[in-house]
Amino acid sequence: MKKPSVNAYVALIVVSFFWGTTYLASHIGVEYMHGLLLAGLRQSMAGVLLTGFFFIKGQKIPPRAMLSKLFIIGVIMLCGSNGLMTWAMKYVPSGLGAIIAATVPIWITIFSYFIVSKSKITAQVIIGMLIGFIGVGGIFYDYLVDLMKPEFRFGILLLIMGSMFWAFGSVLTAKWALGINPLYGAGFQMFFSGVVMLIISFCMGETLQWSHLQEPRLVGSILYLIFVGSLLSYSAYIYALNSLPPSQVAIYAYVNPIVAVLLGFIILQEKLNMVVAISCLVTLVGVYLVNNAYKKNKQYGQLAE
């Protein structure tokens, strides 16, 4: 790999900060519409814009077999992850959602063990997993009253499932090695997943209403998620991943939760005390240990929101 440029580090900064802000934007958006509908609008529009850009440049439509794989991965990673996590923002603080999402490397390691034959579970991985889950458990100490609420428990379940779906999709992506321009492929994944989520939303009785477009906060949330969350941040992520060592790119996974927690505290008045702060740091230490051991085995996968 050639010497990284300044642009590569700028891209990493963009990913580290702006992906952390998407939890806040999603939390605002679900105040006005269902999370699946919000995620569906975000991903379908971003997919149209991204694939449209490549079509204008003369890119051909991928073969049917590759489109099928892009569809499967898109549904797993974006419907199963982004869709469920956006839905969860209706019931769970945005900062807590980001911290739970930070456990993705742990789930990647677990799925790699079963899917990738060369994957190994080392002592460092086990210790890191235990520390990571202890950190998340510590955060719940401050939410004991909320755990009595069915809606809160449902939101936590959605977040855990979303993290698992992203991890499974990441391992599957690495295993299949599609051999397509990552951004072009991502455009199809966004479009396919967005359409699926819109269909599911319609079947649930959730549709886009004219009143939605009269809510400035909702419109701002949707536009922010499309252009900043999906197009800008994901493009920066792909650029950084192809320009910097994975160990450096992984930094964003530790910065995102901190950004989300601080923004949730400042803008939404979410909880931020010593228990939450220490538990967040403990979780990130565990994730670091797992991620570090994972990279040593050269089974590093995608980490994201």
PLY file of the C-alpha trace (Angstrom):
ply
format ascii 1.0
element vertex 305
property float x
property float y
property float z
element edge 304
property int vertex1
property int vertex2
end_header
0.00 0.00 0.00
1.40 3.40 -0.97
1.97 6.14 1.58
-1.43 7.45 2.76
-2.40 10.93 1.59
-3.85 13.75 3.67
-7.21 13.04 2.01
-7.21 9.54 3.48
-6.91 10.90 7.01
-9.55 13.54 6.30
-11.86 10.72 5.14
-11.19 8.84 8.39
-12.06 11.94 10.42
-15.29 12.33 8.43
-16.27 8.70 9.13
-15.29 8.88 12.79
-17.38 11.96 13.49
-20.29 11.98 11.07
-21.27 8.32 11.38
-21.59 8.98 15.09
-24.07 11.78 14.38
-26.46 9.50 12.47
-27.82 8.06 15.72
-28.99 11.53 16.70
-30.51 12.14 13.25
-32.31 8.80 13.37
-33.58 9.48 16.87
-35.07 12.77 15.66
-36.55 11.18 12.55
-38.41 8.40 14.39
-40.28 11.03 16.38
-42.35 11.56 13.23
-42.34 8.25 11.32
-41.65 4.55 11.77
-37.96 3.62 11.80
-38.26 1.14 8.93
-39.93 3.75 6.75
-37.23 6.29 7.65
-34.44 3.80 6.91
-36.17 2.72 3.72
-36.39 6.28 2.42
-32.76 6.92 3.39
-31.31 3.83 1.75
-33.46 3.78 -1.39
-32.75 7.44 -2.20
-29.05 7.09 -1.44
-28.96 3.96 -3.61
-30.63 5.73 -6.54
-28.18 8.64 -6.32
-25.09 6.43 -5.96
-25.92 3.92 -8.71
-27.14 6.79 -10.90
-23.73 8.43 -10.56
-22.02 5.27 -11.83
-24.56 4.81 -14.64
-23.80 8.34 -15.86
-20.10 7.41 -15.87
-20.92 4.48 -18.17
-20.82 1.65 -15.63
-22.65 -1.47 -16.77
-25.25 -3.31 -14.70
-23.59 -6.25 -12.87
-24.44 -9.85 -13.85
-27.56 -11.41 -12.37
-25.57 -13.68 -10.06
-23.72 -10.71 -8.56
-26.94 -8.71 -8.23
-28.42 -11.62 -6.28
-25.52 -11.56 -3.84
-25.70 -7.78 -3.54
-29.41 -8.13 -2.78
-28.80 -10.73 -0.07
-25.99 -8.75 1.57
-27.95 -5.51 1.31
-31.00 -7.03 2.99
-28.90 -8.58 5.75
-26.68 -5.58 6.47
-29.02 -2.67 5.81
-32.52 -4.03 6.41
-31.39 -6.28 9.24
-28.97 -3.79 10.74
-29.74 -0.19 9.78
-33.48 -0.84 9.60
-33.72 -2.47 13.03
-31.36 0.02 14.67
-33.29 2.98 13.27
-36.50 1.40 14.53
-34.88 0.98 17.96
-34.18 4.72 18.20
-37.90 5.15 18.97
-37.45 3.35 22.29
-33.77 3.66 23.26
-31.47 6.68 23.78
-29.25 7.33 20.75
-26.04 7.16 22.81
-26.95 3.76 24.24
-27.76 2.55 20.74
-24.30 3.58 19.51
-22.58 1.81 22.41
-24.43 -1.45 21.73
-23.63 -1.09 18.02
-19.95 -0.79 18.97
-20.01 -4.48 19.92
-20.16 -5.43 16.23
-16.49 -6.64 16.19
-17.39 -9.13 18.91
-20.22 -10.55 16.84
-18.00 -10.59 13.76
-15.54 -12.78 15.65
-18.31 -15.16 16.72
-19.72 -15.50 13.18
-16.23 -15.86 11.71
-15.61 -18.81 13.99
-18.56 -20.66 12.47
-18.38 -19.38 8.88
-14.65 -18.90 8.20
-12.75 -22.12 8.83
-9.39 -20.43 9.52
-10.82 -18.20 12.24
-9.47 -18.84 15.75
-10.75 -17.92 19.19
-7.75 -16.84 21.29
-7.49 -15.96 24.97
-7.36 -12.26 24.03
-10.60 -12.60 22.07
-12.39 -14.29 24.98
-11.14 -11.70 27.47
-12.11 -8.87 25.13
-15.59 -10.31 24.61
-16.13 -10.64 28.35
-14.91 -7.08 29.02
-17.07 -5.71 26.19
-20.25 -7.36 27.43
-19.46 -6.37 31.04
-19.19 -2.77 29.85
-22.60 -2.95 28.15
-24.01 -4.60 31.28
-22.63 -1.75 33.39
-24.51 0.78 31.28
-27.76 -1.04 31.99
-27.18 -0.48 35.69
-28.20 3.11 35.03
-31.27 1.95 33.08
-32.72 -0.57 35.56
-36.00 1.31 35.77
-36.22 1.53 31.98
-35.64 -2.23 31.66
-39.03 -2.72 33.30
-40.64 -1.11 30.25
-41.55 -3.52 27.38
-40.79 -0.84 24.76
-37.27 -0.32 26.11
-36.56 -4.07 26.17
-37.88 -4.32 22.61
-35.54 -1.52 21.51
-32.55 -3.26 23.12
-33.50 -6.49 21.33
-33.65 -4.63 18.00
-30.19 -3.14 18.63
-28.63 -6.50 19.49
-30.22 -8.13 16.44
-29.07 -5.21 14.27
-25.48 -5.60 15.48
-25.60 -9.33 14.75
-27.02 -8.78 11.26
-24.28 -6.27 10.38
-21.61 -8.65 11.66
-23.05 -11.59 9.71
-23.29 -9.52 6.54
-19.71 -8.30 6.98
-18.37 -11.85 7.28
-20.47 -12.95 4.30
-19.17 -10.01 2.22
-15.56 -10.96 2.99
-16.24 -14.62 2.23
-17.93 -13.95 -1.12
-15.35 -11.36 -2.34
-17.70 -9.95 -5.00
-15.04 -8.22 -7.09
-17.08 -5.07 -7.81
-16.32 -1.41 -7.17
-17.24 -1.15 -3.44
-19.18 2.09 -3.84
-21.04 0.84 -6.90
-21.93 -2.35 -5.07
-22.98 -0.36 -2.02
-25.35 1.65 -4.20
-27.19 -1.51 -5.23
-27.24 -2.75 -1.64
-28.74 0.54 -0.47
-31.34 0.55 -3.24
-32.38 -3.10 -2.78
-32.58 -2.82 1.01
-34.43 0.49 0.81
-37.09 -0.94 -1.49
-37.52 -3.99 0.76
-37.93 -1.79 3.86
-40.44 0.45 2.06
-42.47 -2.62 1.08
-42.37 -3.94 4.66
-43.40 -0.52 5.96
-46.32 -0.42 3.52
-47.44 -3.89 4.68
-47.29 -2.59 8.27
-49.55 0.30 7.31
-46.74 2.87 7.39
-46.63 5.16 4.36
-45.17 8.55 3.55
-47.77 11.23 4.25
-47.90 14.83 3.05
-47.84 15.89 6.69
-44.39 14.29 6.99
-43.01 16.70 4.42
-44.30 19.63 6.46
-42.11 18.72 9.44
-38.76 20.56 9.05
-37.02 18.37 11.65
-38.10 15.19 9.85
-37.13 16.47 6.40
-33.79 17.61 7.81
-33.27 14.20 9.39
-33.98 12.36 6.13
-31.75 14.63 4.04
-28.96 14.42 6.62
-29.11 10.61 6.70
-29.11 10.39 2.89
-26.34 12.84 2.08
-24.19 12.77 5.21
-24.92 9.38 6.74
-25.02 7.29 3.56
-23.34 9.12 0.67
-20.62 11.21 2.33
-19.71 8.98 5.26
-19.89 5.65 3.46
-17.88 7.00 0.53
-15.29 8.32 3.00
-15.26 4.94 4.73
-14.57 3.07 1.50
-11.87 5.59 0.54
-10.19 5.31 3.95
-10.41 1.51 3.88
-8.62 1.44 0.54
-6.00 4.02 1.54
-5.12 3.24 5.16
-4.28 0.10 7.16
-7.42 -1.52 8.63
-6.00 -0.99 12.12
-6.17 2.79 11.57
-9.60 2.74 9.95
-10.91 0.80 12.96
-10.46 3.96 15.02
-13.85 5.20 13.82
-15.58 2.32 15.64
-14.34 3.74 18.95
-15.04 7.40 18.17
-18.63 6.92 16.89
-20.12 5.92 20.27
-18.39 8.81 22.04
-19.78 11.29 19.48
-23.25 9.78 19.76
-23.25 9.81 23.58
-22.08 13.44 23.75
-24.57 14.66 21.14
-27.38 12.74 22.84
-26.48 14.42 26.12
-26.11 17.93 24.67
-29.08 17.98 22.28
-31.53 15.37 23.59
-30.63 15.59 27.29
-29.88 11.86 27.47
-28.14 10.36 30.48
-24.42 10.96 30.84
-22.90 10.32 34.26
-19.84 8.56 35.62
-21.44 5.11 35.37
-22.35 5.59 31.69
-18.95 7.12 30.86
-16.91 4.37 32.56
-19.11 1.59 31.14
-18.74 3.09 27.65
-14.95 3.12 27.99
-14.92 -0.47 29.35
-17.01 -1.59 26.36
-14.62 0.08 23.92
-11.60 -1.52 25.65
-13.20 -4.93 25.17
-14.00 -4.15 21.55
-10.40 -3.02 21.01
-9.00 -6.29 22.39
-11.31 -8.34 20.18
-10.64 -6.20 17.11
-6.88 -6.31 17.68
-6.84 -10.09 17.98
-9.17 -10.37 14.99
-6.83 -8.37 12.76
-3.90 -10.57 13.76
-5.80 -13.52 12.31
-6.30 -11.50 9.08
-10.06 -11.97 9.25
-10.86 -8.29 9.50
-14.35 -7.38 8.23
-16.47 -4.28 7.78
-17.52 -2.41 10.87
-20.12 0.23 10.67
-23.64 1.87 11.15
0 1
1 2
2 3
3 4
4 5
5 6
6 7
7 8
8 9
9 10
10 11
11 12
12 13
13 14
14 15
15 16
16 17
17 18
18 19
19 20
20 21
21 22
22 23
23 24
24 25
25 26
26 27
27 28
28 29
29 30
30 31
31 32
32 33
33 34
34 35
35 36
36 37
37 38
38 39
39 40
40 41
41 42
42 43
43 44
44 45
45 46
46 47
47 48
48 49
49 50
50 51
51 52
52 53
53 54
54 55
55 56
56 57
57 58
58 59
59 60
60 61
61 62
62 63
63 64
64 65
65 66
66 67
67 68
68 69
69 70
70 71
71 72
72 73
73 74
74 75
75 76
76 77
77 78
78 79
79 80
80 81
81 82
82 83
83 84
84 85
85 86
86 87
87 88
88 89
89 90
90 91
91 92
92 93
93 94
94 95
95 96
96 97
97 98
98 99
99 100
100 101
101 102
102 103
103 104
104 105
105 106
106 107
107 108
108 109
109 110
110 111
111 112
112 113
113 114
114 115
115 116
116 117
117 118
118 119
119 120
120 121
121 122
122 123
123 124
124 125
125 126
126 127
127 128
128 129
129 130
130 131
131 132
132 133
133 134
134 135
135 136
136 137
137 138
138 139
139 140
140 141
141 142
142 143
143 144
144 145
145 146
146 147
147 148
148 149
149 150
150 151
151 152
152 153
153 154
154 155
155 156
156 157
157 158
158 159
159 160
160 161
161 162
162 163
163 164
164 165
165 166
166 167
167 168
168 169
169 170
170 171
171 172
172 173
173 174
174 175
175 176
176 177
177 178
178 179
179 180
180 181
181 182
182 183
183 184
184 185
185 186
186 187
187 188
188 189
189 190
190 191
191 192
192 193
193 194
194 195
195 196
196 197
197 198
198 199
199 200
200 201
201 202
202 203
203 204
204 205
205 206
206 207
207 208
208 209
209 210
210 211
211 212
212 213
213 214
214 215
215 216
216 217
217 218
218 219
219 220
220 221
221 222
222 223
223 224
224 225
225 226
226 227
227 228
228 229
229 230
230 231
231 232
232 233
233 234
234 235
235 236
236 237
237 238
238 239
239 240
240 241
241 242
242 243
243 244
244 245
245 246
246 247
247 248
248 249
249 250
250 251
251 252
252 253
253 254
254 255
255 256
256 257
257 258
258 259
259 260
260 261
261 262
262 263
263 264
264 265
265 266
266 267
267 268
268 269
269 270
270 271
271 272
272 273
273 274
274 275
275 276
276 277
277 278
278 279
279 280
280 281
281 282
282 283
283 284
284 285
285 286
286 287
287 288
288 289
289 290
290 291
291 292
292 293
293 294
294 295
295 296
296 297
297 298
298 299
299 300
300 301
301 302
302 303
303 304
